[in-house]
Amino acid sequence: MSGTTLLIHDLKAAVSPAGRGPLRGGALGDLEVHSPASIAVSGGRIAAVGPPGEVLRDHPPGPGCETLDGRGKVALPGLVDCHTHAAFLGDRADEFELRCRGAGYEEIHAAGGGILSTVRATRAGSEEELLTATRRHLDWLLRHGTTTAEVKSGYGLDKETELKMLRAIRAAGETHPVDVHPTFLGAHAVPPEFSGEAEYVEFVLSEVLPEAARLAEAADVFVERGAFGVPEARRYLEACAGYGLALRLHADQFSRGGAVPLAVELGARSADHLENTGEEGVRILGRSATAAVLLPACALFLGLPDPPARALVEEGAIVALATDFNPGSSFCSSLPVVMNLACTRLGLSPAEALCACTANAAHVLGLDGEVGRLAPGYRADVLVLDAPDWRYLAYHLGGDHLAAVVKSGSLLPAG
């Protein structure tokens, strides 16, 4: 009896990052392409990908097996968004208008807007309201092909709300098709009730981290002028590592403040943003195991320099892409739009962009071998595009080509 529970048959092509683990340097755009192709799924995992005749012969559909006609369509791995702030209440549409009139992001933040505006809204709401909002935001991500997402706290900046956020993030992941990986961004900004970053970090480490560490998988810090400098970031990250959390850093978004060397020194999984990273930072990342997570929608949204994607690739860095979805600096829930920006503004090829938000983004989340590829043994997260070429995902800016989404072997309802 066959164990095949889903058969996606007679695809025009199935396209996936090649190999295993992260792709770096010249290998970033290496793809494995089967054309034509079928995909057999068993028990939520991919059993086989390859020529339709071979897949059907070795994995025939058994009783109760679902089938999906792939004729004229292409399949890709579900997308992995490794940097989002998808748990929040309120919006910052007023600030968007102010920026359209010439106000700068840092100027707005210094006047009590920005991150602190969302902090006030998120503190004021109930946990149920936050859970509802997070689920809604995950719906938006899923609609654009994201099947795995990291979601950060960081809009609480007090014990009650940070823990509320992490509980809501975990609860959303337990009830939503998107797999959710929570990150404790306890050091996002210094709230006004504290005199400075040292006092606030002491509060976080003594009062919040012990409970937050039980709810999160990773910890993040915003290293930037007006936020946290290297000494307090180090103190925070080392304490978080002591609780077993993986480390992430917001680095070099507006200025070079030493975040990249710190990330590499501490063995962080990633340094994210990098809009203002220079040649030395590129060299450091290229020689390290710390991934460079690029957020081109944020650079576009705020009018920042584009991160040095091409230089990072050529230096051999592990390059990933993410939306940075948040209400203030990157109100973008579409990884395909991010892929387009990576191609049109950052100089990546479509193949490099695909690998960056699948296999390499999965690596950032510690999910090597689990998601980000169409290969036997991987979780059966599959996008089926109603398009003649897989590159439509990046090529058609804002296009809607998802014919079907398969999550852990289950065909999700349309819409």
C-alpha positions as CSV (number, residue, x, y, z in Angstrom):
1,M,0.0,0.0,0.0
2,S,1.3,3.4,-0.9
3,G,1.9,6.0,1.8
4,T,1.3,8.8,-0.7
5,T,-1.3,11.3,0.8
6,L,-1.0,14.0,-1.8
7,L,0.2,13.9,-5.4
8,I,0.9,17.1,-7.3
9,H,1.2,15.7,-10.8
10,D,2.3,16.8,-14.3
11,L,3.8,20.2,-13.3
12,K,5.6,22.2,-16.0
13,A,8.4,22.4,-13.5
14,A,9.4,22.0,-9.9
15,V,12.1,24.5,-8.8
16,S,14.1,24.5,-5.6
17,P,17.4,25.6,-4.1
18,A,20.0,23.0,-4.7
19,G,22.0,21.1,-2.1
20,R,21.4,21.3,1.7
21,G,22.1,24.0,4.2
22,P,22.8,27.6,3.4
23,L,24.0,28.7,0.0
24,R,26.7,31.4,-0.1
25,G,28.8,33.2,-2.6
26,G,28.5,32.0,-6.2
27,A,26.3,29.1,-5.1
28,L,23.5,31.4,-3.9
29,G,21.5,31.0,-7.1
30,D,22.1,27.3,-7.6
31,L,18.7,25.6,-8.4
32,E,17.5,22.1,-8.9
33,V,14.9,22.1,-11.7
34,H,12.7,19.2,-12.6
35,S,10.8,19.7,-15.8
36,P,8.2,18.3,-16.2
37,A,7.7,17.1,-12.6
38,S,5.4,15.6,-10.0
39,I,5.7,15.8,-6.3
40,A,4.6,13.0,-3.9
41,V,3.8,13.8,-0.3
42,S,3.5,11.4,2.6
43,G,2.8,12.2,6.2
44,G,3.3,15.9,5.8
45,R,6.8,15.4,4.2
46,I,7.9,15.3,0.6
47,A,8.5,11.8,-0.5
48,A,9.7,12.4,-4.0
49,V,10.2,15.1,-6.6
50,G,11.0,14.3,-10.2
51,P,9.8,13.1,-13.6
52,P,6.1,12.3,-13.4
53,G,6.5,8.7,-14.6
54,E,9.1,7.9,-12.0
55,V,7.2,9.6,-9.1
56,L,3.9,7.8,-10.1
57,R,5.7,4.5,-10.4
58,D,7.4,4.6,-7.0
59,H,4.7,6.6,-5.1
60,P,1.3,5.7,-6.6
61,P,-1.7,7.4,-5.0
62,G,-3.4,5.2,-2.4
63,P,-6.9,5.2,-0.9
64,G,-7.8,8.7,0.2
65,C,-4.9,10.4,-1.6
66,E,-5.6,13.9,-2.8
67,T,-4.4,14.9,-6.2
68,L,-3.6,18.3,-7.6
69,D,-3.4,18.8,-11.3
70,G,-0.2,20.8,-12.1
71,R,-0.5,21.0,-15.8
72,G,0.8,24.4,-17.1
73,K,1.9,25.3,-13.5
74,V,5.2,25.5,-11.6
75,A,6.0,24.5,-8.0
76,L,8.3,26.3,-5.6
77,P,9.1,25.8,-1.9
78,G,6.9,27.8,0.6
79,L,8.6,31.1,1.4
80,V,10.3,31.7,4.7
81,D,10.1,35.2,6.2
82,C,12.9,35.3,8.8
83,H,12.4,38.9,10.0
84,T,8.9,40.3,10.9
85,H,7.3,42.4,13.6
86,A,3.9,41.0,12.8
87,A,2.5,41.2,16.4
88,F,1.3,44.7,17.0
89,L,-1.8,46.9,17.5
90,G,-2.7,50.2,15.9
91,D,-1.1,51.7,12.9
92,R,1.2,54.6,11.9
93,A,-0.6,56.0,8.9
94,D,-0.2,59.5,10.3
95,E,3.6,59.1,10.4
96,F,3.6,57.7,6.9
97,E,2.0,60.9,5.8
98,L,4.5,63.0,7.8
99,R,7.3,61.2,6.0
100,C,5.7,61.8,2.7
101,R,5.9,65.5,3.6
102,G,9.6,65.3,4.4
103,A,9.9,64.3,8.1
104,G,12.6,61.7,8.8
105,Y,12.1,58.4,10.6
106,E,14.7,59.3,13.3
107,E,13.1,62.7,13.7
108,I,9.7,61.1,14.2
109,H,11.2,58.6,16.7
110,A,12.9,61.3,18.7
111,A,9.6,63.2,19.0
112,G,7.9,60.2,20.7
113,G,6.6,58.6,17.5
114,G,7.9,55.6,15.7
115,I,8.5,52.5,17.7
116,L,7.1,54.2,20.9
117,S,3.9,55.0,19.1
118,T,3.2,51.3,18.5
119,V,4.4,50.5,22.0
120,R,1.6,52.7,23.4
121,A,-1.1,51.1,21.2
122,T,0.1,47.5,22.0
123,R,0.3,48.2,25.7
124,A,-3.3,49.5,25.6
125,G,-4.8,46.4,24.0
126,S,-5.8,43.1,25.4
127,E,-4.0,39.8,24.7
128,E,-7.0,38.6,22.8
129,E,-6.9,41.7,20.6
130,L,-3.2,41.2,20.0
131,L,-3.8,37.6,19.1
132,T,-6.5,38.5,16.6
133,A,-4.3,41.1,15.0
134,T,-1.3,38.8,14.7
135,R,-3.5,36.1,13.1
136,R,-4.7,38.7,10.6
137,H,-1.2,39.7,9.8
138,L,-0.2,36.1,9.3
139,D,-3.1,35.8,6.9
140,W,-1.5,38.6,4.9
141,L,1.9,36.9,4.8
142,L,0.3,33.6,3.8
143,R,-1.6,35.2,1.0
144,H,1.7,36.0,-0.6
145,G,3.2,32.6,-0.2
146,T,4.9,32.8,3.2
147,T,4.5,29.4,5.0
148,T,7.1,29.9,7.8
149,A,7.7,33.2,9.6
150,E,9.7,34.6,12.5
151,V,7.7,37.1,14.6
152,K,9.3,39.5,17.2
153,S,8.1,41.0,20.4
154,G,9.5,44.5,21.1
155,Y,6.4,46.7,21.1
156,G,5.8,46.2,24.9
157,L,9.1,47.3,26.5
158,D,7.6,46.4,29.9
159,K,7.2,43.0,31.5
160,E,3.5,42.6,31.1
161,T,3.3,43.5,27.4
162,E,6.4,41.8,26.3
163,L,5.2,38.5,27.8
164,K,1.7,39.2,26.4
165,M,3.2,39.6,23.0
166,L,5.2,36.4,23.2
167,R,2.2,34.4,24.4
168,A,0.1,35.8,21.5
169,I,2.8,35.0,19.0
170,R,3.0,31.4,20.2
171,A,-0.8,31.1,20.3
172,A,-1.1,32.4,16.8
173,G,1.4,29.9,15.6
174,E,-0.5,27.1,17.3
175,T,-3.7,27.9,15.4
176,H,-2.5,29.3,12.1
177,P,-1.3,27.5,9.0
178,V,1.9,29.6,9.0
179,D,4.6,28.1,11.2
180,V,5.7,30.8,13.6
181,H,9.0,31.2,15.4
182,P,9.0,33.8,18.2
183,T,11.9,36.1,18.9
184,F,12.3,38.2,22.1
185,L,13.1,41.8,21.0
186,G,13.3,43.0,24.5
187,A,15.9,45.7,23.5
188,H,14.0,47.5,20.7
189,A,14.0,51.0,22.2
190,V,14.3,52.6,25.6
191,P,10.8,53.4,26.9
192,P,10.3,56.9,28.5
193,E,9.9,55.6,32.0
194,F,13.6,54.7,32.1
195,S,16.5,57.1,32.3
196,G,18.7,55.4,29.7
197,E,19.7,52.1,28.1
198,A,21.7,50.8,31.0
199,E,18.9,51.1,33.5
200,Y,16.4,49.6,31.0
201,V,18.7,46.6,30.1
202,E,19.1,45.9,33.8
203,F,15.3,45.8,34.1
204,V,14.9,43.5,31.1
205,L,17.6,41.0,32.3
206,S,16.4,40.8,35.9
207,E,12.6,41.1,35.4
208,V,11.6,40.0,31.9
209,L,14.2,37.7,30.4
210,P,13.7,34.7,32.7
211,E,10.1,34.3,31.7
212,A,10.5,35.5,28.1
213,A,13.2,32.9,27.5
214,R,10.6,30.2,28.1
215,L,8.4,31.6,25.3
216,A,10.9,32.6,22.7
217,E,13.4,30.8,20.4
218,A,15.8,33.7,19.8
219,A,16.6,37.2,21.1
220,D,17.2,40.4,19.1
221,V,18.5,43.9,19.8
222,F,18.4,47.2,17.9
223,V,22.0,48.5,17.8
224,E,21.6,52.0,16.7
225,R,22.1,55.6,17.7
226,G,19.1,56.6,19.9
227,A,18.5,52.9,20.7
228,F,21.3,50.6,22.1
229,G,25.1,50.8,21.9
230,V,27.5,47.9,21.7
231,P,28.2,47.6,25.5
232,E,24.5,47.3,26.5
233,A,23.7,45.1,23.4
234,R,26.5,42.8,24.4
235,R,25.3,42.6,27.9
236,Y,21.8,41.8,26.8
237,L,22.8,39.3,24.1
238,E,25.2,37.4,26.4
239,A,22.5,37.1,29.0
240,C,20.0,35.8,26.4
241,A,22.5,33.3,25.1
242,G,22.8,32.1,28.7
243,Y,19.2,31.1,28.6
244,G,19.7,29.2,25.4
245,L,18.3,31.7,23.0
246,A,19.7,32.1,19.5
247,L,21.0,35.6,18.8
248,R,19.9,38.2,16.2
249,L,20.8,41.9,15.7
250,H,19.4,44.9,14.0
251,A,22.6,46.2,12.5
252,D,23.8,49.3,10.6
253,Q,20.3,50.5,9.6
254,F,21.0,54.3,10.0
255,S,24.6,54.3,11.1
256,R,27.6,52.0,11.7
257,G,27.7,51.4,15.4
258,G,29.7,48.2,15.7
259,A,26.8,45.8,15.5
260,V,28.4,43.6,12.7
261,P,31.6,42.8,14.6
262,L,29.5,42.1,17.7
263,A,27.2,39.8,15.8
264,V,30.1,37.8,14.5
265,E,32.0,37.7,17.8
266,L,29.0,36.4,19.6
267,G,28.1,33.8,16.9
268,A,24.8,35.4,16.2
269,R,22.6,33.8,13.6
270,S,22.2,37.0,11.7
271,A,22.8,40.7,11.3
272,D,19.8,42.3,9.8
273,H,19.2,45.5,7.8
274,L,22.8,46.6,6.8
275,E,21.7,49.6,4.8
276,N,24.7,51.5,6.0
277,T,27.2,48.6,6.2
278,G,30.6,49.4,4.6
279,E,33.4,47.4,3.1
280,E,34.8,46.2,6.4
281,G,31.4,45.0,7.6
282,V,30.9,43.2,4.3
283,R,34.3,41.5,4.7
284,I,33.5,40.4,8.2
285,L,30.2,38.9,7.3
286,G,31.7,37.2,4.2
287,R,34.2,35.3,6.4
288,S,31.6,34.3,9.1
289,A,28.8,32.0,9.8
290,T,26.5,35.0,10.6
291,A,23.9,35.5,7.9
292,A,23.2,38.9,6.4
293,V,19.4,39.4,6.4
294,L,18.5,42.2,3.9
295,L,15.2,44.1,4.1
296,P,14.9,46.1,0.8
297,A,11.3,47.0,1.5
298,C,12.4,48.9,4.6
299,A,15.1,50.8,2.6
300,L,12.5,51.7,0.0
301,F,9.9,52.7,2.6
302,L,12.3,55.0,4.5
303,G,14.4,56.2,1.6
304,L,17.5,54.6,3.0
305,P,20.5,53.4,1.0
306,D,20.1,49.9,-0.4
307,P,22.0,47.3,1.5
308,P,25.2,46.1,-0.3
309,A,23.7,42.8,-1.5
310,R,26.0,42.2,-4.5
311,A,29.1,42.9,-2.4
312,L,28.0,40.5,0.3
313,V,27.3,37.8,-2.2
314,E,30.7,38.3,-3.9
315,E,32.4,38.2,-0.5
316,G,30.9,34.9,0.3
317,A,28.3,35.9,2.9
318,I,25.2,33.9,3.7
319,V,22.5,36.3,2.3
320,A,18.8,36.1,3.2
321,L,15.8,38.3,2.4
322,A,12.9,39.2,4.6
323,T,10.0,41.7,4.6
324,D,10.6,43.4,8.0
325,F,6.8,43.6,8.1
326,N,5.9,46.2,10.7
327,P,3.5,49.2,10.9
328,G,6.1,52.0,10.7
329,S,9.1,51.4,8.6
330,S,8.1,48.5,6.3
331,F,4.4,48.0,6.0
332,C,4.9,45.2,3.4
333,S,3.7,41.6,3.9
334,S,4.8,40.3,0.5
335,L,8.1,38.3,0.0
336,P,7.5,38.3,-3.8
337,V,7.6,42.1,-3.7
338,V,10.8,41.9,-1.7
339,M,12.2,39.5,-4.3
340,N,11.4,42.0,-7.0
341,L,13.2,44.8,-5.1
342,A,16.2,42.5,-4.5
343,C,16.4,42.0,-8.3
344,T,15.6,45.5,-9.4
345,R,17.4,47.5,-6.7
346,L,20.0,45.2,-5.0
347,G,21.4,43.4,-8.1
348,L,20.4,39.9,-7.2
349,S,19.2,37.5,-9.8
350,P,15.8,35.9,-9.5
351,A,17.5,32.6,-8.6
352,E,19.5,34.3,-5.9
353,A,16.4,36.0,-4.5
354,L,14.5,32.8,-4.4
355,C,17.3,31.0,-2.5
356,A,17.6,34.0,-0.1
357,C,14.0,33.8,1.1
358,T,13.7,30.0,1.1
359,A,16.8,27.9,2.0
360,N,18.9,30.8,3.5
361,A,16.0,32.2,5.4
362,A,15.3,28.8,6.8
363,H,18.9,28.6,7.9
364,V,18.6,31.8,9.8
365,L,15.7,30.3,11.8
366,G,17.6,27.1,12.5
367,L,15.4,25.1,10.1
368,D,18.0,23.5,7.8
369,G,16.6,20.2,6.5
370,E,13.1,21.2,7.5
371,V,11.8,23.9,5.1
372,G,13.0,26.0,2.2
373,R,13.4,23.3,-0.4
374,L,11.4,20.8,-2.4
375,A,13.4,17.7,-1.6
376,P,12.7,14.3,0.0
377,G,12.4,14.5,3.8
378,Y,11.6,18.2,3.9
379,R,8.3,19.5,5.2
380,A,5.8,19.5,2.3
381,D,5.3,23.3,2.1
382,V,4.7,23.9,-1.6
383,L,3.6,26.9,-3.7
384,V,1.9,26.1,-7.0
385,L,2.1,29.1,-9.4
386,D,-0.4,29.5,-12.3
387,A,2.4,31.0,-14.4
388,P,4.5,29.8,-17.3
389,D,7.8,30.5,-15.5
390,W,8.8,30.3,-11.9
391,R,10.4,33.8,-12.2
392,Y,7.0,35.4,-12.4
393,L,7.1,35.3,-8.6
394,A,9.7,38.1,-8.6
395,Y,9.1,39.4,-12.2
396,H,5.4,40.4,-11.8
397,L,5.5,43.2,-9.2
398,G,2.5,42.7,-7.0
399,G,1.2,39.9,-9.2
400,D,-1.1,37.2,-7.9
401,H,-0.1,33.9,-9.3
402,L,-0.7,31.4,-6.4
403,A,-2.9,28.7,-7.7
404,A,-2.5,26.6,-4.6
405,V,-0.6,26.5,-1.3
406,V,0.3,23.2,0.4
407,K,1.3,23.5,4.1
408,S,2.8,20.4,5.8
409,G,1.2,18.2,3.1
410,S,-2.3,19.7,3.4
411,L,-3.9,21.7,0.6
412,L,-5.1,25.0,2.1
413,P,-8.4,26.5,1.2
414,A,-8.3,29.0,-1.6
415,G,-8.1,32.6,-0.3
